Amino acid sequence: MCCDEAIDRSLQKIKLKNNLYLYFCVHPQITSMNKIHIGIIREGKVPPDSRVPLTPQQCRTILDKYPNVQITVAPSPIRCYKDEEYQALNIPMQEDLSACDTLMGVKEVPMEQLVPDKIYYYFSHTIKKQPYNRDLLRAMLEKNIQMVDYETLRSDKGHRIVGFGRYAGIVGAHNGVRAYGLKTGEFTLPAAHASKDFDELKAVYAKTKLPNIKIVSTGNGRVAQGAREALEAMNIREVTPHEFLEKGFDEPVFVHLKYKDMYKHKETKVYDRADFYANPQNYECDFKGYTQISEIFVNGIYWDPKGPVYFTKMDMRHPEFYTKVIADVTCDIAPDSSVPCTLYATKIGKDVFGYNPVTEKAEEPYGENTIEVMSVDNLPNELPRDASNSFGEMLIGDVLEEMFKDESEIIEKASICKNGKLTSDYGYLQDYVEGGV
C-alpha cells in the first residue's frame, strides 16, 4: 500500500493476529476535525453592504476539501456575488439558517436578526466602545452569542489575520487622486464603484497622464500597502522622505511614511517603537513640511487618541497649508481623529465634502476655498468582488481550521463575549455595556 504525500496523508496501522499489521492511509486533518455548519447570512445593516465573507468558488473549495463542513447561504438580492453564482456551484441556499452553528457576515447584524446561542463572525465595531453599537453588544450577551470579531483575530505575534484593509487602501488612494482631478479639471478618473474591478481601473490608469503632483501616504499595515499598490499602478513613482521634502520633480511622486518617519519623542527627539506604542502622548508629529508641498494626503495609519495629531484646524488656515485633497481612509471622526477636518463619514457615490478652514464647516465640494475631504467608511465595498475574494482567501488560509478545534487560542482571544458574559480579554467593555463611557 502506498501513501501520496502530495495529498497530506500518513500511514497508520492496526495490529492483527500473529504479529501481522494492517497499514492504511488516513487524512490527519479529517480525523481530528469537528463537524461545523457555516451559514452565510444576508447583510441586514442599512445601508446594505454587498461584500461576502466567502465567494461561491471558495464555498465550493471548502466543501470539496473538508467533508466535515456544511455551508448554507441565505439568499440575498444585494450581494456582489449573485444567488445564481452560488447555485451554479451547488452551494445549498435557504432562508432558515437555524440549523447552522456558525453564522458569518461582514457588517454588524441588526439586533432583531440575531439568532440566539450561535457563534457569529463579523465586524462588530464595539471594541473601541462605539456608542452606536452598545445595544448590539448588550443583545449578543442577552442572546448567549459567542461573538468572534474579525478585527480581533490575530496571530501569535499579534498581527491581524483577516481584513479588508488592502482594498480600503486601494480605493482610498484612487478616490483621493480622482478628487484632485475633479477639483482641478486636469484629468478624469472613473468612480471605483462604477468599475468592474481593480484590473479595469488599472487599464484606465495606463491611458491617463497625471500632472506633476506630490502625494503623501501614511500607514504601516494593509491599508498603506493597498494605497501604495494603487499609486504605483497609476505610474506614480515612490521617493524617500528626504527626496520628497528637498527635491523638485517633473513627474508625479509619492512618499510612504511610517511611524518612524513622523513621530519623535518630545524630549529625546528620537523614535522608540516600543515606547511610542506604550506612551504615544510623549511624542510629537513632525508633519508640517509635508502639508506645505503636497497636493494630496492619503491617511491610512492607526491613531491612538492619546497621541499627537498630524495638524490642527488652526494649521489648516495658514497660507502655507498647501494640501488640496485629504483621503482619510482611517476615517476616525473628529474630535477623536488625527485629521481634524474629518467631520463625518461620507457615502459611496457622494464620497467627498468640502472643508472650509475659515468657518471650520463642511460645504459642497470643489469650491475655491475648500479642502476636499474623502471619508468613506466602507471603501472596500466600491470593489466588492475583489475585496470579498481577498478576504475569503485569508479566512480559509488562517482561520478555517482553527474553527475545527475544540479549543483555539486564536478564536478564544478574538471572542468578545461567550456564554452570556464578556470574555476576560474584553472585560474592559463592562462599563460600556452598563451604560458608561
N, C-alpha and C positions, 0 to 999 in steps of 0.2 A: 504494500500500500504506500502511495506517495502523498506528500503534503506540499501544496503550492504556497510558498511564502508570499507570493505576489498578492494573494487574497487574504493574507494575515491569518493563516490557520496554524495550529500547533498540534503535535501528536499527544494523544492521551492513551492510557492503557488500562485494561481490566484483567486481573489475574484469573485464569481458568484453572482447571484441574491439571495435575502432573506438571506443575511449573510452566504451563503454557500461558501466553498472554495474548489478548486481543488488542491490537492497536487500531485507533481510529482518529480521524481529524475532527476537531471542533473549532468553532469561531469563538475565541475567548471573550469578545465583547458581548456576544449574544447570551452566553451562559450567565454573565454577571449583571445583565441589564434588567431593570424593572420595566414593566409594561406601562406606557403612558398614552393618553389620548389627548391630542392637542386640538383645540378649537381656535380657528382664526375668526375673531369677532368682526362684526360690521362697525366701523367707526361711527361713534354717536355724538362726538363733540361738534358744536356749531361755532364757526363754520367748519364743514367737514374736511377731513384730510384724506387724500386719495392714495397715500402710501400704504404698503402692506409689509408685515414682518417677514413673510415668506412668499416668494413668487410661485406661480404654478409649477414651473420646472423644478424649483427647489423642493416643493412638496413631493413631487414625483420621485425625485432623487432620494429623499429621506425614506419614503415608503418602500422603495426598491431595495435600499441598503439595510434598513432596520426593520425586521419583521415584528419587533416588539412595539412599534409605533403605529398609532392610528392618527389620522388627520381628518377633521371635518371643517368645512369652510361655510360660514354664513353668507348667503347671497347679499350682494351689495351693488347698487347702481352707480356708485361714485368712485369705485376703485380704479386705479390706473391700469390694473390687470382685470379684464372683464370676467364675469362669471363663465362665459363660454370658453375662456382660455383655461380655466381650472377644469371644466367639464371635459374638454378635449383630451386632457391627460388623466381622465378617470379619477379625479380628486372628489371624494364624496362632498356633497353640498346639502345643507338643510338649515332651516331657521333655528331649530331647537338644538342648543349646544349643551344641554344639561347633563348629557352623558359624558362630557369631556371633563377630565380632572384639571387640565391646564388650559387657560384661555389667554391668547396672545393678541395684542393690538399694537397701536402706535401711540396715539394721544390718550389723554385722560378719558376714563369711562364715566358717563353720566351716572350719578348715584342710583337713580331708579333702574338702571340697566345692569347693575352689579348682581351677579349670581352668588348667593351665599356659599361658603365652605369650599371655594375654589382657590387654585393658585393662579394669580394674574401676573402677566408680564406686560408692562407698558411704561411710558414716561409719566410719572405721577405729578411731577413738579410740586413736591411737598417738602423736600429735604432742606430747602432754604426758608422754610416757614412761610411760603407764599400764602397770603391771606385768602386769596380767591379759591384755594383748594383745601382749606381747613376742614370744611364739611365733608369733602370727599374722603379724607383720611379718617374722619370720625365714622363715616359709613362703612369703610372697609373693616374697621375694628369691630363695629357692631355686627357685621355680617360674617365674622370669623374668616376673613380672607387673608391668605398669605400674599402680600404684595411684593413682587420682585421688580425693582425699578431698574430699567436698562442703564440708567445713568450711574448706578452704583455697582454694576457688575465690573469687577476689577481683578486683574491678575495678582499673583502672589507678590509682585513687585509694586503693586498699587496703580498700575496703568489701566485705563478704561479699556474694556474688551470690545464693546459694541457702541455704535453711534452713527449719526448721520452727518457728523462734522465735516467730512471731506466735501460733501455736496453743498453744505451750507457755505463753506469757503468758496467753492467754485461759483455758485450763483451769486454770492455776496460781491465777489470781485467783478463778475460780469455786470451786475446791476450798478456798481459804482462807476465803472468805466462808461457804461451806457448812459447813466445820468449826466456825466460830464459832456458827452456828445450832444445830448438833448439841451443842455444849458448853453453850450457854445455854438451849436449848429455846425460844428466842424466835421462830424461824421455821424453815422447812424448804426445802431445795432438792434437786432430784434429782441423782444422780451423773451426771457428764458422760458417762461411758462407757455409761450406760444410756439416753442420749438419742440421737436420730437425728442431729442436727446442731446447730450454733450457733443457727440460726433457731428450733429447738424450745426451746432454753434461753432465748432472748430472749422467747418467748411466756410462759414461766414467770415471768421477771423482771417482766414487765408486770403480773402479778397478785400479786406478792409485795411486802409492805411491810416494809422493813428498819428496824431501830431506829437511833437516832442514834449510829452507830459512827464511829470515826475510823480511817482506813486509810492506811498509808504504803506506797508502791510505789517501787522504785528501778530504775534502768537507763537506758541510752542508746540501745538498739537495738530490734530487732524484738520481743524478749520484753517489754520495757517497754511498747511500743506496743500489743501484744496485751493486756497486763494493763489498760492504760488503756481499751482498747476494751470489755473485759468490764465494768469498773467503771462506765463511762458507760452501758452497756446496762442495768445494774441501777438506773439513775437515781440514781447516787451523784455528787454534784457535786464537781468538782475545785476546790481552793483553792490559794493560794500558800503557800510555806513560812511566811512571816510570819503569814498568817491562821491557818494550821493550829496554830501554836505559841501564838498570842496570843489567839485569839478562841474563844468558845463557839458552838455551833451547835445548832439544833433540828431537824436533818436529818442523814442520813449524808453524810460528806465523805471525800475522799481527797486526798493530796498526792503528786505525782510528783517524786522527787528525782533529779537527775543528779549527776555527779561534782562539779561546781562548787558544788552545794548542800551537800555533806557534807565535802569534804576541804579542808584548808588546810595550808600549809607550817608545820612546827614552829617555825621562826624568824621568817619574814616574815609569817605568819598570812594569806597570800593563796593563791589557787589559780591556778597557771600550768599550762595544759593540757599543753603540750609537756614541761615539766619533770616534771609528775606522771607522765606515761606513761614517761618515761625513768628517773625516780627515785622510785617510789612509797614507798620506805622512808623518805623525808624528810618524809612527810605524816602527819597525824593525822586521825581521823574524828570529826566533830562530830555524833554521832547520839543522844547520851544523852537530849536533850529529847524526841525522838520516841517513845522507848520508855516514857517516863513518862506519855504521854497517848493513845497509840494502842492500839486493841484488836487490830488485825491488821497484820502486816508481810508484804508480798509482795516477795521479793528476786529481782530479775531482772538484776543487774549483774555484769559480768565482773570477777573479782577476781584480782589478781596476788598470789601468796603473799608477796611482799616488802612488800606494802602493809599498812595498818592494818586491823584487823577492826572490825565495827560495835560490838561489845560483847564482853565476856568472860563466862565462866561465873560468875565472882565477881559481875559486874554483875547477872546474872540472879537471884542470890539476894537482891538488895536489895529491901526492901519497896516501893520506888518503881518497880520494874520492872513496868509495868502491862500490857504486851502479852500477850495470851492465846493468839494463834494466829500461827505463823510459816509462811508458804507459801514454801519455799525452792525456787524454780523453777530457780535455777542449780545447786543440788544438788551442790556440792563437799563431799566428805565430810571431816569433822573428823579430824585436826587441820589439814588443809590446806583450810580453809574460812573464809570471812568470817563465817559463822554457826556458832559453836562447838557448838551443840546438834544440828546435823545429823549424827547418829551413823551413819546408814546410809540407803540409798535404800529407800523404801517401794514397794509394788506397787499397780497399779491394782486397785481393789476392796478394798484394805486400805491406804489411802493415808496414814493418819495414825498416829503414835505419840505417846504422852505423854512429855514430858521432865520429869523431876523435878529441879529446880535444886539441891535439897539433896543428893541422892545422886549427881547427875550421870549418871543412868542412864535407860534407856528403860523405860516402863511401859505398861500398857494406856491407851488414850486416854480423854480426857474425865473424868479424875479430878479431885478437888477441889484437889489440889496440883500438877497438871501443867500445863505449857505445851504446847499441841498443835503438832506439827511435821509438815507435809506436805512430803515429799521424794521424790515420784515422779520417776524419771529418764527416763521416756518419756511425758511428759504428752500430746504431740500424738496419741498412739495412743488417747486417750479420745474424740477426734473424728476418726477416721482418714480418712473420706471427704473432709471439709472440708480437713484438713491435706494430704492427698495431692494434691487438686486445686490447692491454692495452690502447693505445691512444684513440681508439674509445669509450671505456668504459668511459674515462674521458670526452670526448666530450658530450656523451649522459647524463652523470650524472650531469655535471656542466655548460654546455654551451647551449645545445639544446633549453631548454625552455626560455633561455634569448633571443634567436633568434626570438621567437614568439611575444615578447613585442614590443609595439610601441616605447618605449624608454627604453633601457637597459643601465644602467651606466657602467656595466662591458664591454659591447661591444663598447660603445662610447669611453671609455678610452683606448680600445685596437685598435681603428681605427686610423691608421697613417694619412690617407688622406680621404677626403669625399667632394663631391660637387666641385671637381676640386681644392681643397686647402688642405694644411696641417691642421690638427686639432690643437687645442690650446696646447694639451699636447706634440705635436711633432713639434711645431714651431721652435725649435732649429735646425731642419734639413733644414731650408730655405737656409742658405749659402751653404750647401751640394748640394741642388738641383740646385742652381745657379752656382755651379762650384767651390765653395770654399772648405775649409777643413771641 
